[in-house]
Structures are given as structure tokens and as C-alpha cells.
Amino acid sequence: MARPLIERRLREIGDRLRRLRADVAVTEEQLAHFADEADDARVRHLVAETPLSERGRREAERQVHAMARHHEDLLAEVLRLEMTQDELLGRMTVEG
């Protein structure tokens, strides 16, 4: 792979990593918020013990699990891009 092509690819990956890391930070805040809401829903259900409170608790837990999966997906993508970046940097070193 030619050096200019590697450099362009590294810039693209760097841009994508910056956006992904910002998304990870936002997702972590959202995950903390949803976890707090799920805790509140659990307490409300313990106090009320109604079908409606149970449904609210389950929905809150579903949101936490969905956000956790999204967070894990983002982290996996960051890791994949970092590995690709390292590979490209290695190629530049060998070719350079």
C-alpha cells in the first residue's frame, strides 16, 4: 500500500475514532442515567407491587440492557479501528 494511501486511511480512522470516542462518552452518561432510572423503578415496584410498577421496572431494565449493548458495540468498534490503525502504522514504518 502506498504511503499517501496509508496516510489518508490513517486520517480517516483518526476522524472516525474521535467521533466514536465522543459517542462512547455520551453513551456512558446515558447508561448511568438509565441505570438510575431502573434503580428508581425497582424501588417503586417494591413499594407498590402492582402490575404497572412491574411493567415499568421491566421497561427500565430493558433500556439499561439495550444501552449497555450499544456501549459494548461502540467499544468493540473503537478497538477494531485502533487495531487497524496500529497495522497501518506498522506498514508505514516498514515501508518508510
N, C-alpha and C positions, 0 to 999 in steps of 0.2 A: 504494500500500500504506500503510495507516495506521501511524502511529508506534508504537503499542503492539504491533502485529503484527511490525513490523521489530525492535523491541527483544526480543520473545520469540524470534524467529528467530535474532537475534544471540547470545542466551544459549545457545540450543540448539547453535548452531555452535561457540561457545566451549567448551562442555562436551565436545562431540564432538572438537574439536581437542586438548583436554587428554588425552583418552583415547587418541587416535591417536598423539600425540607420546610418550606413555608406551609404547605398543605398539612404536613405532619404536625407542625406546631398548632395549627388551627384544630386539627382533629383531636389532639391531646386535650385541648381546652374543652371541646365539645364532649369528649368522652368523660372528662371529670364532671361536667355539668349533668350529663345523662346518668352517671353513676350516683350523683347526689339525689337526682330526681327519683331514681329507682330505690334508694335507701328510704326516702320520704314515703314513697308508695308502699314499701314493705311495712313501715311503721303504721301508716294509715290503715292498711289491711289488718294488721294485728289488733288495732283498736276497734275497727268497725266490723270486721269479719263478715262482710257482705259479698255477694257475687260481684257487685260493681267494683268494690275495692280490690277483689281478686283479679278482675279483668284489668284494672289499672296497673296493678303490680306486674302482671304478666307482660303487658304492653311496654312498660318502662324497662323491664329486663330485656325484652326483645330489642329495644332501641340500643341498650348498652351493648348487647352482643353484636348487633349489626355494625355499630360504630367501632367496636374492637376489631372486627374482621376487616373493616375498611382501613383501620390504622395498621394492622398487620400487612395488608396488601401494599400500602404505601411504603412501609419499611422494607418489604421484600423488593419492591421496585428500586428503592434507593440503593439497596445492597447490590442488585443486579447491575445498575448503572455504574456504581463505584468499581465493581469488578471489571466491567468493560473499559472504564476509564484507565484502570491500572494496566490492563492488557495493552491498550493503545499507547500509554506512556512507555511501557516496556518496548514496544515496537519502535517508538521514536528513538529510544536510547540505543537500540541495536542498529538502527539504520543511520542514526545521527553521527 
